[in-house]
């Protein structure tokens, strides 16, 4: 079963897991976790990329950054 974004009215596939710690006012965005946890929320890329946190909270984005080719993908011989 595919995991869906937790935002209301969004049917996109979950791509990121949102984890929060109220006591320390921290929110983490991580690659989609393998195991479901009722305290975590899955978000699609669009909602994860536009996430904002309350004033005074920290947002720590720990998703993997895709590698970008600096000089193109082909190598001339």
MOTAZI-V821539 format. One record per residue. N is the residue number from 1. PHI is phi in whole degrees, -180 to 180 (none if undefined). NEAR is the number of other C-alpha atoms within 8 Angstrom. Layout:
n=N phi=PHI near=NEAR
n=N phi=PHI near=NEAR
This chain:
n=1 phi=none near=2
n=2 phi=-74 near=5
n=3 phi=-89 near=7
n=4 phi=-108 near=12
n=5 phi=-61 near=14
n=6 phi=-80 near=9
n=7 phi=-70 near=7
n=8 phi=-58 near=4
n=9 phi=65 near=4
n=10 phi=-110 near=8
n=11 phi=-105 near=6
n=12 phi=-71 near=7
n=13 phi=-69 near=10
n=14 phi=-68 near=15
n=15 phi=-128 near=11
n=16 phi=-139 near=15
n=17 phi=-108 near=14
n=18 phi=-96 near=12
n=19 phi=-125 near=11
n=20 phi=-135 near=9
n=21 phi=-131 near=8
n=22 phi=-60 near=6
n=23 phi=-62 near=4
n=24 phi=-109 near=5
n=25 phi=54 near=10
n=26 phi=-128 near=11
n=27 phi=-122 near=13
n=28 phi=-115 near=11
n=29 phi=-110 near=14
n=30 phi=-128 near=13
n=31 phi=-54 near=10
n=32 phi=-53 near=9
n=33 phi=-73 near=8
n=34 phi=-73 near=4
n=35 phi=-103 near=4
n=36 phi=-77 near=6
n=37 phi=-136 near=6
n=38 phi=-64 near=5
n=39 phi=-92 near=5
n=40 phi=-107 near=10
n=41 phi=-133 near=11
n=42 phi=-90 near=14
n=43 phi=-128 near=17
n=44 phi=-76 near=13
n=45 phi=-58 near=9
n=46 phi=-60 near=7
n=47 phi=-74 near=9
n=48 phi=-66 near=10
n=49 phi=-69 near=6
n=50 phi=-103 near=6
n=51 phi=-66 near=6
n=52 phi=-126 near=5
n=53 phi=-112 near=8
n=54 phi=-61 near=5
n=55 phi=-55 near=4
n=56 phi=93 near=5
n=57 phi=-94 near=9
n=58 phi=-108 near=8
n=59 phi=-111 near=10
n=60 phi=-117 near=8
n=61 phi=-92 near=7
n=62 phi=-108 near=8
n=63 phi=-72 near=8
n=64 phi=-67 near=6
n=65 phi=-91 near=4
n=66 phi=-65 near=4
n=67 phi=-71 near=4
n=68 phi=-115 near=4
n=69 phi=-73 near=6
n=70 phi=-81 near=4
n=71 phi=-125 near=4
n=72 phi=90 near=6
n=73 phi=-96 near=5
n=74 phi=-105 near=4
n=75 phi=-116 near=5
n=76 phi=-78 near=3
n=77 phi=-95 near=2
